[in-house]
Amino acid sequence: MGPGCAFFDYDGDGHLDIYLVDGAETPGTKLPEQPMHRLYHNQGNGHFAEVTAATGVGNTGYGMGCAAADYDNDGDQDLFVSNFGPDALYRNDGGRFTEVTARAGVSDTLWSSSCAFADVDNDGLLDLYVANYHNFSYTNHKVCAEGGSGLQLYCGPESFDGVRDFLYHNEGEGIFRDVTAQVGLLNTTGKELGVVFGDVDRDGDQDLYLANDKTANLLYLNDGTGHFEENALLAGVAYNGDGKVSAGMGVDMADYDDDGWLDLFVTNFQWETNTLYRNNGDGTLVDHTYDANLGKDSIPYLSWGTRIFDFDNDGDRDIFVASGHLESDVEKYENTTFRQLNQLFVNDGQHRFELEHQVAGTGLAIKKVSRGAAFGDYDDDGDVDILVANCADSPDLLRNDGGNGNNWLRVKLQGTRSNRDGIGGIVEVFSGTLHQLDLVRSGASFLSQSDLRLSFGLGQRTAIDRLKVTWPSGLVEEVKNVPINRDLTLVEGSN
């Protein structure tokens, strides 16, 4: 199912570093070398150096995903790793990490999948959500067979029971408390793989959307105090537009159509379309997949990591999807392949998308079994690059040169009343008739963490009239006559 990956700046030098999650030995197997999750330091010249041992993040669990954020508000990025088995929390102290899982109270030994940091009660401290998949274990492992050939296969999620997720409330002083049941999030029917927080209804708090594998997706609306009510069916995001359950994998939340409301995108299993839910702004969302021309071209792929972002900096949002099958011998009984192409769907400016392998360059001609995907500008040239984690294969670092001819702005939020990373904050950019909105989000994609800075493509526009920030605390600030083609750090309350 894994692995995931992360772009984050662990040492605060302004360059995005890379964390790669790896697998582990399984019962009955013996590998020549013990696998380990690894951290790579960006040297600022296009090259990376492994620093796993020197930094103390060499986890050897059977890895799934990760999330990076400053949960203790001390100015550096901490790291949480979700595993099949015991998870791990690493506190960053100036570029050196200390494993604090048990001390912090976030020990989860289930099959964890995606994870995300969010401040659910707006107290200025980041809480932690850990999604769990189902109750598979090596002692209750079932064997299923493909009907026509009799080949033994992995059993689907329907063969297992769902298990609970965890919401850990940040109590301060490095301590978390399990409040899952207390806030209305205790549910054992889902089989969660994708997690994203954001203010779907624009009422000033962080809502939660969960992509489930072959069970209904879940949307929990926050009441403003950190308590949640499930509303996916009424909102229109539990099922696809045909009223059918999908095999949800990855997820993202962003405003793809520039109407000021956060939309949802879910990647699904092969022979299903991915699903784009357009936010109507009235508490409902509608399946807009085929209207946006995202249906037909997504059917042949089994899809995972994803993001809605402006790959070519032309001023509208495109969509990347990582793909790869589960069964290594799937060619024997289905008209498909184990290794698959990843996809880039390019926005035509009218909020419809075209699958563009040729435009995307050689990086999108690679066939692998892709899973997680993280997004960020590792070479600091102004456009968003992509890190893809592959199953039983080397990762792919896709350098983006597609946006170099257009103007851009990258925004970093630094909270004071809000959490220091500004996670949950919304940034809006106004340039002539262009109005873009984006969300600072942890988690999302599939098992992966992207850069927390927000990138805005401007096309050939040479000026930003104003920039508006809605902080998680509720404070709204504006900056006028913003310079372009640079990084901008905004400190909450500094006007």
Secondary structure, DSSP 8 states (H G I E B T S, - for coil): ----EEEE-TTSSSS-EEEE------TT---SS----EEEEE-SSS-EEE-HHHHT----S-EEEEEEE-TT-SSS-EEEEEEBSS-EEEEESSS-EEE-HHHHT----SBEEEEEEE-TT-SSS-EEEEEE-B---TTS---EE-TTT--EE---GGGS-B---EEEEEEETTEEEE-TTTTT---SS--EEEEEEE-TT-SSS-EEEEEEBSS--EEEEE-SSS-EEE-HHHHT-SS-TTS---B---EEEE-TTSSSS-EEEE---TTS--EEEEE-SSS-EEE-TTTTT-SGGGTT--EEEEEEE-TT-SSS-EEEEEE--S-TTGGGTSSS-SSEE-EEEEE-SSS-EEE-HHHH-GGGS-EE-EEEEEEE-TT-SSS-EEEEEETTS--EEE---TTTTSEEEEEEEE-SSS-TT-TT-EEEEEETTEEEEEE--SS-BTT-B--SSEEEEEET---EEEEEEE-TTS-EEEEEEE--SSEEEEETT--
